Amino acid sequence: MQAKVAQILRFDSPDDLDLDARFVEFGLDSLAAVELKNALESVFAIPLPTSTLFDYPAIGALAEFINQKLAPGGTEPAPRAVEDDVQNLTDTEADAELSELRKLAL
């Protein structure tokens, strides 16, 4: 998610963004807010309210909200079949999966 925010706000690197800073501090206006909301809906395949970026005005808060929408009750264990699949991955496969997940989360 951090990478998507950096892209929309035209930052050179996602690392330039403070996760606790408010979006308005980065220069996010209403047009960019709609663009970011639409991009996040597309990436995560979940509907987001129009007011999402105003209700969760920092990257960290927004990430927490989206995480809850993706995994309601987030403390539930993963289904057994998924756990078995993960345990059978080679180190190379696990690294590739983690890399892809990081791209989605940032």
A tleap script that builds the chain and sets N, CA, C and O, in Angstrom:
source leaprc.protein.ff14SB
mol = sequence {
  NMET GLN ALA LYS VAL ALA GLN ILE LEU ARG
  PHE ASP SER PRO ASP ASP LEU ASP LEU ASP
  ALA ARG PHE VAL GLU PHE GLY LEU ASP SER
  LEU ALA ALA VAL GLU LEU LYS ASN ALA LEU
  GLU SER VAL PHE ALA ILE PRO LEU PRO THR
  SER THR LEU PHE ASP TYR PRO ALA ILE GLY
  ALA LEU ALA GLU PHE ILE ASN GLN LYS LEU
  ALA PRO GLY GLY THR GLU PRO ALA PRO ARG
  ALA VAL GLU ASP ASP VAL GLN ASN LEU THR
  ASP THR GLU ALA ASP ALA GLU LEU SER GLU
  LEU ARG LYS LEU ALA CLEU
}
set mol.1.N position { 0.823 -1.179 0.000 }
set mol.1.CA position { 0.000 0.000 0.000 }
set mol.1.C position { 0.872 1.248 0.000 }
set mol.1.O position { 0.552 2.235 -0.662 }
set mol.2.N position { 1.955 1.204 0.732 }
set mol.2.CA position { 2.857 2.348 0.793 }
set mol.2.C position { 3.397 2.688 -0.595 }
set mol.2.O position { 3.550 3.861 -0.936 }
set mol.3.N position { 3.684 1.665 -1.386 }
set mol.3.CA position { 4.183 1.891 -2.743 }
set mol.3.C position { 3.115 2.548 -3.617 }
set mol.3.O position { 3.425 3.428 -4.421 }
set mol.4.N position { 1.864 2.126 -3.464 }
set mol.4.CA position { 0.773 2.704 -4.256 }
set mol.4.C position { 0.568 4.168 -3.884 }
set mol.4.O position { 0.360 5.007 -4.760 }
set mol.5.N position { 0.625 4.480 -2.592 }
set mol.5.CA position { 0.496 5.872 -2.145 }
set mol.5.C position { 1.640 6.707 -2.716 }
set mol.5.O position { 1.421 7.810 -3.216 }
set mol.6.N position { 2.853 6.181 -2.640 }
set mol.6.CA position { 4.014 6.899 -3.165 }
set mol.6.C position { 3.867 7.144 -4.663 }
set mol.6.O position { 4.205 8.222 -5.152 }
set mol.7.N position { 3.368 6.160 -5.385 }
set mol.7.CA position { 3.182 6.297 -6.832 }
set mol.7.C position { 2.164 7.390 -7.144 }
set mol.7.O position { 2.416 8.250 -7.989 }
set mol.8.N position { 1.025 7.362 -6.473 }
set mol.8.CA position { -0.028 8.336 -6.761 }
set mol.8.C position { 0.383 9.748 -6.366 }
set mol.8.O position { 0.034 10.715 -7.043 }
set mol.9.N position { 1.129 9.863 -5.266 }
set mol.9.CA position { 1.577 11.183 -4.819 }
set mol.9.C position { 2.904 11.601 -5.459 }
set mol.9.O position { 3.455 12.659 -5.155 }
set mol.10.N position { 3.396 10.748 -6.344 }
set mol.10.CA position { 4.607 11.021 -7.117 }
set mol.10.C position { 5.866 11.186 -6.254 }
set mol.10.O position { 6.683 12.078 -6.484 }
set mol.11.N position { 5.999 10.305 -5.260 }
set mol.11.CA position { 7.226 10.235 -4.478 }
set mol.11.C position { 8.191 9.309 -5.186 }
set mol.11.O position { 7.769 8.371 -5.862 }
set mol.12.N position { 9.477 9.559 -5.040 }
set mol.12.CA position { 10.479 8.713 -5.680 }
set mol.12.C position { 10.518 7.318 -5.069 }
set mol.12.O position { 10.741 6.331 -5.770 }
set mol.13.N position { 10.300 7.242 -3.759 }
set mol.13.CA position { 10.415 5.965 -3.072 }
set mol.13.C position { 9.346 5.861 -1.986 }
set mol.13.O position { 9.039 6.855 -1.326 }
set mol.14.N position { 8.780 4.681 -1.794 }
set mol.14.CA position { 7.829 4.491 -0.703 }
set mol.14.C position { 8.468 4.760 0.660 }
set mol.14.O position { 7.779 5.121 1.615 }
set mol.15.N position { 9.776 4.584 0.743 }
set mol.15.CA position { 10.477 4.814 2.003 }
set mol.15.C position { 10.450 6.278 2.414 }
set mol.15.O position { 10.732 6.596 3.569 }
set mol.16.N position { 10.114 7.178 1.488 }
set mol.16.CA position { 10.037 8.603 1.791 }
set mol.16.C position { 8.775 8.954 2.577 }
set mol.16.O position { 8.643 10.074 3.070 }
set mol.17.N position { 7.851 8.007 2.697 }
set mol.17.CA position { 6.577 8.257 3.365 }
set mol.17.C position { 6.619 7.776 4.809 }
set mol.17.O position { 7.022 6.645 5.082 }
set mol.18.N position { 6.201 8.634 5.728 }
set mol.18.CA position { 6.057 8.274 7.133 }
set mol.18.C position { 4.695 7.613 7.300 }
set mol.18.O position { 3.676 8.207 6.951 }
set mol.19.N position { 4.663 6.396 7.829 }
set mol.19.CA position { 3.411 5.645 7.950 }
set mol.19.C position { 2.397 6.315 8.866 }
set mol.19.O position { 1.197 6.062 8.751 }
set mol.20.N position { 2.867 7.172 9.779 }
set mol.20.CA position { 1.961 7.827 10.717 }
set mol.20.C position { 1.565 9.232 10.280 }
set mol.20.O position { 0.690 9.843 10.894 }
set mol.21.N position { 2.186 9.748 9.242 }
set mol.21.CA position { 1.845 11.088 8.758 }
set mol.21.C position { 0.487 11.048 8.065 }
set mol.21.O position { 0.114 10.050 7.448 }
set mol.22.N position { -0.226 12.132 8.178 }
set mol.22.CA position { -1.552 12.223 7.555 }
set mol.22.C position { -1.392 12.439 6.044 }
set mol.22.O position { -0.439 13.073 5.590 }
set mol.23.N position { -2.337 11.902 5.287 }
set mol.23.CA position { -2.281 12.017 3.832 }
set mol.23.C position { -2.182 13.471 3.371 }
set mol.23.O position { -1.484 13.769 2.401 }
set mol.24.N position { -2.868 14.360 4.052 }
set mol.24.CA position { -2.828 15.770 3.642 }
set mol.24.C position { -1.426 16.353 3.767 }
set mol.24.O position { -1.078 17.291 3.050 }
set mol.25.N position { -0.618 15.802 4.679 }
set mol.25.CA position { 0.772 16.253 4.816 }
set mol.25.C position { 1.594 15.889 3.579 }
set mol.25.O position { 2.619 16.512 3.302 }
set mol.26.N position { 1.144 14.892 2.850 }
set mol.26.CA position { 1.818 14.482 1.617 }
set mol.26.C position { 1.284 15.227 0.408 }
set mol.26.O position { 1.766 15.038 -0.709 }
set mol.27.N position { 0.284 16.076 0.629 }
set mol.27.CA position { -0.293 16.831 -0.474 }
set mol.27.C position { -1.468 16.142 -1.138 }
set mol.27.O position { -1.842 16.498 -2.256 }
set mol.28.N position { -2.057 15.161 -0.468 }
set mol.28.CA position { -3.203 14.442 -1.036 }
set mol.28.C position { -4.420 15.359 -1.087 }
set mol.28.O position { -4.886 15.845 -0.057 }
set mol.29.N position { -4.926 15.589 -2.288 }
set mol.29.CA position { -6.147 16.371 -2.438 }
set mol.29.C position { -7.304 15.411 -2.732 }
set mol.29.O position { -7.099 14.199 -2.784 }
set mol.30.N position { -8.502 15.936 -2.923 }
set mol.30.CA position { -9.667 15.079 -3.110 }
set mol.30.C position { -9.567 14.227 -4.378 }
set mol.30.O position { -10.014 13.080 -4.388 }
set mol.31.N position { -8.995 14.769 -5.428 }
set mol.31.CA position { -8.846 14.004 -6.666 }
set mol.31.C position { -7.875 12.832 -6.463 }
set mol.31.O position { -8.145 11.709 -6.889 }
set mol.32.N position { -6.757 13.107 -5.814 }
set mol.32.CA position { -5.790 12.044 -5.538 }
set mol.32.C position { -6.372 11.029 -4.555 }
set mol.32.O position { -6.056 9.842 -4.639 }
set mol.33.N position { -7.220 11.481 -3.624 }
set mol.33.CA position { -7.859 10.565 -2.676 }
set mol.33.C position { -8.757 9.576 -3.412 }
set mol.33.O position { -8.759 8.384 -3.103 }
set mol.34.N position { -9.512 10.064 -4.376 }
set mol.34.CA position { -10.376 9.177 -5.163 }
set mol.34.C position { -9.521 8.221 -6.000 }
set mol.34.O position { -9.834 7.035 -6.103 }
set mol.35.N position { -8.454 8.732 -6.590 }
set mol.35.CA position { -7.556 7.887 -7.383 }
set mol.35.C position { -6.939 6.790 -6.519 }
set mol.35.O position { -6.868 5.635 -6.940 }
set mol.36.N position { -6.495 7.143 -5.320 }
set mol.36.CA position { -5.891 6.160 -4.423 }
set mol.36.C position { -6.929 5.154 -3.952 }
set mol.36.O position { -6.650 3.955 -3.924 }
set mol.37.N position { -8.109 5.608 -3.585 }
set mol.37.CA position { -9.180 4.699 -3.157 }
set mol.37.C position { -9.497 3.699 -4.267 }
set mol.37.O position { -9.622 2.502 -4.007 }
set mol.38.N position { -9.626 4.179 -5.486 }
set mol.38.CA position { -9.922 3.292 -6.622 }
set mol.38.C position { -8.794 2.297 -6.859 }
set mol.38.O position { -9.046 1.127 -7.147 }
set mol.39.N position { -7.555 2.757 -6.739 }
set mol.39.CA position { -6.410 1.869 -6.933 }
set mol.39.C position { -6.381 0.785 -5.856 }
set mol.39.O position { -6.101 -0.377 -6.154 }
set mol.40.N position { -6.665 1.154 -4.615 }
set mol.40.CA position { -6.668 0.178 -3.521 }
set mol.40.C position { -7.813 -0.824 -3.685 }
set mol.40.O position { -7.649 -2.007 -3.389 }
set mol.41.N position { -8.957 -0.357 -4.149 }
set mol.41.CA position { -10.069 -1.274 -4.421 }
set mol.41.C position { -9.661 -2.288 -5.481 }
set mol.41.O position { -9.984 -3.471 -5.377 }
set mol.42.N position { -8.963 -1.825 -6.481 }
set mol.42.CA position { -8.519 -2.706 -7.555 }
set mol.42.C position { -7.479 -3.712 -7.065 }
set mol.42.O position { -7.569 -4.901 -7.371 }
set mol.43.N position { -6.504 -3.239 -6.312 }
set mol.43.CA position { -5.422 -4.109 -5.825 }
set mol.43.C position { -5.956 -5.168 -4.858 }
set mol.43.O position { -5.611 -6.345 -4.969 }
set mol.44.N position { -6.799 -4.746 -3.911 }
set mol.44.CA position { -7.253 -5.662 -2.875 }
set mol.44.C position { -8.598 -6.323 -3.185 }
set mol.44.O position { -9.044 -7.196 -2.441 }
set mol.45.N position { -9.244 -5.913 -4.274 }
set mol.45.CA position { -10.523 -6.490 -4.697 }
set mol.45.C position { -11.577 -6.406 -3.593 }
set mol.45.O position { -12.313 -7.359 -3.341 }
set mol.46.N position { -11.632 -5.237 -2.940 }
set mol.46.CA position { -12.650 -4.995 -1.925 }
set mol.46.C position { -13.237 -3.601 -2.154 }
set mol.46.O position { -12.526 -2.693 -2.584 }
set mol.47.N position { -14.521 -3.431 -1.871 }
set mol.47.CA position { -15.102 -2.088 -1.988 }
set mol.47.C position { -14.693 -1.241 -0.786 }
set mol.47.O position { -14.639 -1.734 0.341 }
set mol.48.N position { -14.409 0.017 -1.029 }
set mol.48.CA position { -14.057 0.948 0.042 }
set mol.48.C position { -15.005 2.141 -0.020 }
set mol.48.O position { -15.333 2.616 -1.108 }
set mol.49.N position { -15.446 2.628 1.135 }
set mol.49.CA position { -16.299 3.815 1.133 }
set mol.49.C position { -15.548 5.017 0.567 }
set mol.49.O position { -14.323 5.092 0.652 }
set mol.50.N position { -16.283 5.935 0.001 }
set mol.50.CA position { -15.689 7.143 -0.564 }
set mol.50.C position { -14.889 7.909 0.477 }
set mol.50.O position { -13.884 8.539 0.147 }
set mol.51.N position { -15.318 7.862 1.712 }
set mol.51.CA position { -14.666 8.610 2.788 }
set mol.51.C position { -13.487 7.887 3.425 }
set mol.51.O position { -12.950 8.367 4.424 }
set mol.52.N position { -13.073 6.763 2.887 }
set mol.52.CA position { -12.044 5.933 3.508 }
set mol.52.C position { -10.789 6.714 3.887 }
set mol.52.O position { -10.307 6.595 5.014 }
set mol.53.N position { -10.256 7.507 2.965 }
set mol.53.CA position { -8.993 8.199 3.247 }
set mol.53.C position { -9.159 9.338 4.238 }
set mol.53.O position { -8.178 9.812 4.811 }
set mol.54.N position { -10.377 9.776 4.441 }
set mol.54.CA position { -10.627 10.801 5.448 }
set mol.54.C position { -10.913 10.145 6.795 }
set mol.54.O position { -10.592 10.706 7.843 }
set mol.55.N position { -11.514 8.962 6.766 }
set mol.55.CA position { -11.770 8.213 7.994 }
set mol.55.C position { -10.497 7.585 8.547 }
set mol.55.O position { -10.355 7.428 9.760 }
set mol.56.N position { -9.575 7.227 7.666 }
set mol.56.CA position { -8.292 6.616 8.036 }
set mol.56.C position { -7.201 7.454 7.368 }
set mol.56.O position { -6.680 7.071 6.320 }
set mol.57.N position { -6.852 8.597 7.969 }
set mol.57.CA position { -6.053 9.615 7.288 }
set mol.57.C position { -4.540 9.402 7.252 }
set mol.57.O position { -3.803 10.312 6.871 }
set mol.58.N position { -4.068 8.226 7.639 }
set mol.58.CA position { -2.629 7.940 7.572 }
set mol.58.C position { -2.436 6.541 6.987 }
set mol.58.O position { -3.329 5.699 7.079 }
set mol.59.N position { -1.281 6.296 6.394 }
set mol.59.CA position { -1.026 4.998 5.755 }
set mol.59.C position { -1.187 3.857 6.743 }
set mol.59.O position { -1.810 2.843 6.428 }
set mol.60.N position { -0.629 4.014 7.936 }
set mol.60.CA position { -0.714 2.957 8.937 }
set mol.60.C position { -2.149 2.644 9.328 }
set mol.60.O position { -2.534 1.477 9.402 }
set mol.61.N position { -2.942 3.681 9.578 }
set mol.61.CA position { -4.351 3.489 9.952 }
set mol.61.C position { -5.135 2.858 8.805 }
set mol.61.O position { -5.969 1.980 9.027 }
set mol.62.N position { -4.870 3.303 7.588 }
set mol.62.CA position { -5.557 2.755 6.424 }
set mol.62.C position { -5.177 1.293 6.217 }
set mol.62.O position { -6.035 0.467 5.908 }
set mol.63.N position { -3.909 0.972 6.385 }
set mol.63.CA position { -3.456 -0.408 6.229 }
set mol.63.C position { -4.139 -1.317 7.253 }
set mol.63.O position { -4.530 -2.438 6.928 }
set mol.64.N position { -4.280 -0.838 8.473 }
set mol.64.CA position { -4.948 -1.604 9.514 }
set mol.64.C position { -6.419 -1.849 9.152 }
set mol.64.O position { -6.932 -2.955 9.318 }
set mol.65.N position { -7.087 -0.804 8.656 }
set mol.65.CA position { -8.482 -0.920 8.252 }
set mol.65.C position { -8.638 -1.939 7.119 }
set mol.65.O position { -9.514 -2.802 7.170 }
set mol.66.N position { -7.791 -1.835 6.107 }
set mol.66.CA position { -7.891 -2.761 4.964 }
set mol.66.C position { -7.568 -4.183 5.407 }
set mol.66.O position { -8.198 -5.137 4.949 }
set mol.67.N position { -6.599 -4.326 6.285 }
set mol.67.CA position { -6.266 -5.649 6.806 }
set mol.67.C position { -7.470 -6.277 7.501 }
set mol.67.O position { -7.727 -7.470 7.340 }
set mol.68.N position { -8.202 -5.488 8.267 }
set mol.68.CA position { -9.398 -5.989 8.938 }
set mol.68.C position { -10.484 -6.368 7.934 }
set mol.68.O position { -11.201 -7.349 8.135 }
set mol.69.N position { -10.608 -5.599 6.859 }
set mol.69.CA position { -11.600 -5.931 5.828 }
set mol.69.C position { -11.221 -7.212 5.091 }
set mol.69.O position { -12.089 -7.992 4.699 }
set mol.70.N position { -9.916 -7.423 4.906 }
set mol.70.CA position { -9.458 -8.615 4.196 }
set mol.70.C position { -9.562 -9.859 5.066 }
set mol.70.O position { -9.823 -10.954 4.565 }
set mol.71.N position { -9.359 -9.692 6.361 }
set mol.71.CA position { -9.375 -10.833 7.277 }
set mol.71.C position { -10.179 -10.468 8.518 }
set mol.71.O position { -9.605 -10.278 9.590 }
set mol.72.N position { -11.516 -10.366 8.388 }
set mol.72.CA position { -12.313 -10.031 9.560 }
set mol.72.C position { -12.026 -11.011 10.689 }
set mol.72.O position { -11.931 -12.218 10.465 }
set mol.73.N position { -11.891 -10.494 11.888 }
set mol.73.CA position { -11.545 -11.355 13.020 }
set mol.73.C position { -10.124 -11.847 12.907 }
set mol.73.O position { -9.822 -12.960 13.337 }
set mol.74.N position { -9.244 -11.048 12.340 }
set mol.74.CA position { -7.873 -11.370 11.979 }
set mol.74.C position { -7.115 -12.352 12.842 }
set mol.74.O position { -6.030 -12.781 12.450 }
set mol.75.N position { -7.638 -12.732 14.009 }
set mol.75.CA position { -6.902 -13.657 14.860 }
set mol.75.C position { -7.209 -15.110 14.547 }
set mol.75.O position { -6.594 -16.004 15.129 }
set mol.76.N position { -8.130 -15.365 13.656 }
set mol.76.CA position { -8.463 -16.740 13.309 }
set mol.76.C position { -7.308 -17.381 12.547 }
set mol.76.O position { -6.694 -16.737 11.696 }
set mol.77.N position { -7.009 -18.643 12.845 }
set mol.77.CA position { -5.924 -19.305 12.111 }
set mol.77.C position { -6.296 -19.539 10.659 }
set mol.77.O position { -7.473 -19.623 10.309 }
set mol.78.N position { -5.286 -19.643 9.829 }
set mol.78.CA position { -5.510 -19.931 8.412 }
set mol.78.C position { -6.075 -21.340 8.270 }
set mol.78.O position { -5.808 -22.202 9.108 }
set mol.79.N position { -6.847 -21.579 7.224 }
set mol.79.CA position { -7.347 -22.938 6.998 }
set mol.79.C position { -6.193 -23.927 6.908 }
set mol.79.O position { -5.112 -23.580 6.429 }
set mol.80.N position { -6.412 -25.133 7.356 }
set mol.80.CA position { -5.366 -26.156 7.420 }
set mol.80.C position { -4.707 -26.397 6.065 }
set mol.80.O position { -3.488 -26.557 5.996 }
set mol.81.N position { -5.482 -26.425 4.995 }
set mol.81.CA position { -4.909 -26.688 3.672 }
set mol.81.C position { -3.875 -25.627 3.304 }
set mol.81.O position { -2.844 -25.948 2.713 }
set mol.82.N position { -4.138 -24.376 3.645 }
set mol.82.CA position { -3.191 -23.311 3.344 }
set mol.82.C position { -1.930 -23.488 4.171 }
set mol.82.O position { -0.823 -23.327 3.657 }
set mol.83.N position { -2.088 -23.821 5.460 }
set mol.83.CA position { -0.918 -24.050 6.308 }
set mol.83.C position { -0.050 -25.163 5.743 }
set mol.83.O position { 1.176 -25.050 5.721 }
set mol.84.N position { -0.687 -26.242 5.284 }
set mol.84.CA position { 0.073 -27.356 4.714 }
set mol.84.C position { 0.814 -26.912 3.461 }
set mol.84.O position { 1.974 -27.279 3.272 }
set mol.85.N position { 0.164 -26.128 2.601 }
set mol.85.CA position { 0.810 -25.654 1.383 }
set mol.85.C position { 2.035 -24.813 1.713 }
set mol.85.O position { 3.081 -24.962 1.083 }
set mol.86.N position { 1.907 -23.936 2.692 }
set mol.86.CA position { 3.007 -23.054 3.076 }
set mol.86.C position { 4.164 -23.866 3.642 }
set mol.86.O position { 5.324 -23.573 3.351 }
set mol.87.N position { 3.870 -24.863 4.430 }
set mol.87.CA position { 4.927 -25.676 5.032 }
set mol.87.C position { 5.697 -26.475 3.995 }
set mol.87.O position { 6.839 -26.865 4.239 }
set mol.88.N position { 5.093 -26.724 2.849 }
set mol.88.CA position { 5.757 -27.518 1.810 }
set mol.88.C position { 6.519 -26.680 0.795 }
set mol.88.O position { 7.098 -27.235 -0.139 }
set mol.89.N position { 6.537 -25.364 0.949 }
set mol.89.CA position { 7.262 -24.502 0.018 }
set mol.89.C position { 8.768 -24.623 0.229 }
set mol.89.O position { 9.250 -24.788 1.350 }
set mol.90.N position { 9.485 -24.538 -0.868 }
set mol.90.CA position { 10.945 -24.443 -0.740 }
set mol.90.C position { 11.287 -23.027 -0.301 }
set mol.90.O position { 10.433 -22.142 -0.344 }
set mol.91.N position { 12.521 -22.808 0.120 }
set mol.91.CA position { 12.941 -21.466 0.532 }
set mol.91.C position { 12.771 -20.467 -0.605 }
set mol.91.O position { 12.335 -19.338 -0.384 }
set mol.92.N position { 13.113 -20.878 -1.815 }
set mol.92.CA position { 12.994 -20.000 -2.980 }
set mol.92.C position { 11.533 -19.651 -3.238 }
set mol.92.O position { 11.210 -18.493 -3.507 }
set mol.93.N position { 10.646 -20.643 -3.158 }
set mol.93.CA position { 9.222 -20.400 -3.360 }
set mol.93.C position { 8.664 -19.497 -2.269 }
set mol.93.O position { 7.862 -18.607 -2.552 }
set mol.94.N position { 9.075 -19.715 -1.035 }
set mol.94.CA position { 8.605 -18.884 0.079 }
set mol.94.C position { 9.066 -17.445 -0.091 }
set mol.94.O position { 8.297 -16.515 0.150 }
set mol.95.N position { 10.323 -17.253 -0.506 }
set mol.95.CA position { 10.833 -15.900 -0.737 }
set mol.95.C position { 10.052 -15.198 -1.834 }
set mol.95.O position { 9.751 -14.009 -1.718 }
set mol.96.N position { 9.719 -15.921 -2.900 }
set mol.96.CA position { 8.953 -15.340 -4.001 }
set mol.96.C position { 7.547 -14.957 -3.531 }
set mol.96.O position { 7.050 -13.889 -3.886 }
set mol.97.N position { 6.905 -15.816 -2.740 }
set mol.97.CA position { 5.573 -15.514 -2.213 }
set mol.97.C position { 5.615 -14.290 -1.304 }
set mol.97.O position { 4.761 -13.408 -1.404 }
set mol.98.N position { 6.606 -14.234 -0.419 }
set mol.98.CA position { 6.739 -13.076 0.480 }
set mol.98.C position { 6.972 -11.797 -0.299 }
set mol.98.O position { 6.429 -10.749 0.050 }
set mol.99.N position { 7.756 -11.870 -1.329 }
set mol.99.CA position { 8.014 -10.697 -2.155 }
set mol.99.C position { 6.722 -10.186 -2.779 }
set mol.99.O position { 6.476 -8.980 -2.785 }
set mol.100.N position { 5.898 -11.081 -3.302 }
set mol.100.CA position { 4.623 -10.699 -3.903 }
set mol.100.C position { 3.677 -10.115 -2.856 }
set mol.100.O position { 2.986 -9.133 -3.127 }
set mol.101.N position { 3.639 -10.702 -1.683 }
set mol.101.CA position { 2.776 -10.192 -0.617 }
set mol.101.C position { 3.218 -8.807 -0.172 }
set mol.101.O position { 2.381 -7.948 0.107 }
set mol.102.N position { 4.516 -8.584 -0.104 }
set mol.102.CA position { 5.015 -7.256 0.278 }
set mol.102.C position { 4.617 -6.209 -0.743 }
set mol.102.O position { 4.301 -5.076 -0.380 }
set mol.103.N position { 4.628 -6.573 -2.006 }
set mol.103.CA position { 4.232 -5.632 -3.054 }
set mol.103.C position { 2.763 -5.241 -2.882 }
set mol.103.O position { 2.399 -4.084 -3.090 }
set mol.104.N position { 1.927 -6.196 -2.504 }
set mol.104.CA position { 0.507 -5.911 -2.303 }
set mol.104.C position { 0.264 -5.086 -1.058 }
set mol.104.O position { -0.606 -4.216 -1.045 }
set mol.105.N position { 1.020 -5.351 -0.021 }
set mol.105.CA position { 0.793 -4.678 1.253 }
set mol.105.C position { 1.344 -3.287 1.291 }
set mol.105.O position { 0.873 -2.463 2.075 }
set mol.106.N position { 2.308 -2.996 0.487 }
set mol.106.CA position { 2.928 -1.677 0.527 }
set mol.106.C position { 2.440 -0.846 -0.554 }
set mol.106.O position { 2.852 0.307 -0.681 }
savepdb mol mol.pdb
quit
